[in-house]
Amino acid sequence: MRVLVLVTAILASAVTLPVSDDYAASRTVCPSFMINCECTTTTTGVLVSCKNFRDRSQLVSTMHDLKGYNLHQFTMMHSNLDIKNGDFDEVKLFNMDVESSNFTARDSFPTGNESNLRVLKFQNSDLDFGHSVAVKGTKLSTLWFNRCRFHRDPTGWFEGLWVQWLRIENCAEMNDFIAANLGGLEKYSHIGSNLASLDRDMLPENSESITELDFSSNMISAISDDFLEGLTNLQRLDLSNNRLETLNEAIFKNFGNRSQLILSNNPLKCSPNLLWLARRLIDGSLLQAHRYVCINEDGSRQSIRSLASSTQSSFLDVEEMIEMFPKPEMLGETFMGIRNTENEDSSRLDIPRNVRILFEDPIL
């Protein structure tokens, strides 16, 4: 009995003894003394969710309680968070989620190369990065803003930051050029944020690492011809749910083979300007991501793929046209939108060679 009591006493005292760095790295069992927080133990670390932090002292106290822990997920909700340099130095923080809170970063955040932070997510929160700068070399797998409001432009905070996937959703106040200073960018989503146009300056100068772009559900009506310049590894571009009426071929001259271009729910107008798209869909150099349609002048919808086949008879060389229609009156009253009132008895049409003719009513 005395031996059992002695062993129990030793185990109890071990909970309060200082731990070595090696042992601290393996602490994955939830502490039992946390206030305003819930904790779940997993095989990869602890998941901690805290709420209603009203001042900085509560955050500091919680981080002290978690000293030496593998903090796999740290969620803060409905709180006032004033973050300063070093606040998370005593924990191994992998994923951080700020929800419905006021978040202020006073100094460098995250703390730089020594940081274990991989996913940083802000949802429905008021953010103020002030003059904070992410320490050069900080690398995140995902940086996610959803329905956030910014007290100050956070562009400076992004300088020197490496992010594999930048996700911006429903943040109308976000600077359009927020991604320009990021390094290592592979995926960039800027969704539902009232973007009106796409320009090359919105992307990092060195964009070879980018494989996916998603600008869906905005108000985009124009794209600069050099927007995709240098994106040699781009495999997927989502422009769905925007206001695009046409697409210049020059924009996509370097868009790789077997790539996806998503254009659903755009008011694209049926015109020769989309012939390049029809041909690339037919030859398979663009993967069929959905049914590509355009709108005719009468409001009817037409498959963009069909433009290539219908155009073969709608556009004729002059010599072919003369052979088929030796008399001008055989063309009808209108020709290229102009009434034919002169030289009605002429047997030939005075049209320069190598001109392509667009009939008002295409021959199908």
Secondary structure, 3 states (H helix, E strand, C coil): CHHHHHHHHHHHHHCCCCCCHHHHCCECCCCCCCCCEEEEECCCCEEEEEECCCCHHHHHHHHHHCCCEEEEEEEEECCEEEECCCCCCCCEEEEEEEECCEEEECCCCCCCCCCCCCEEEEECCEEECCCCCCCCCCEEEEEEEECCEECCCCHHHHCCCEEEEEEEECCCCCCCCCCCCCECCCEEEEECCCCCEECHHHCCCCCCCCCEEECCCCCCCEECCCCCCCCCCCCEEECCCCCCCCCCHHHHCCCCCCEEEECCCCCCECCHHHHHHHHHHHHCCEECCCCCEEECCCCCEEECHHHHHHHHHHEEEHHHHHHHCCCHHHHCCEECCEECCCCCCCCCCCCCCCCEEECCCCCC
